[in-house]
Amino acid sequence: QVQLVESGGGLVQAGGSLSLSCVASGSIFRIDTMGWYRQAPGKQRELVATITRGSVTNYAESVKDRFTVSRDNAKNTVYLQMNGLKFDDTAVYYCYGRVVGNNYWGQGTQVTVSS
């Protein structure tokens, strides 16, 4: 199985920056797309950003030009650098990974942006 563990969430003021990390462990051979989703209170979970094994990225329009997703295969880690944070970015952020046709999720890490 695959385990995903997020870290880096916390409280930040609007306009500030935060960096999230997600370390994959377990059966991660041939791990493909990784990335981040988020869920705000009372809202559906939504895409934030994904990155393929070939480093092709996809961003939600709301975070494009502010967030950057990257990965370090040597460390089995995916990152999300968040700049210019807004109050509406407040949510639980979930790490996502796909391995041989299976989807895996982390437990989530809370990001709170104060206005």
Secondary structure, DSSP 4 states (H G I P E B T S, - for coil): -EEEEEE--EEEETT--EEEEEEEEES-TTEEEEEEEEE-TTS--EEEEEE-TT--EEE-TTTTTTEEEEEETTTTEEEEEE-S--GGG-EEEEEEEEETTEEEE---EEEEEE-
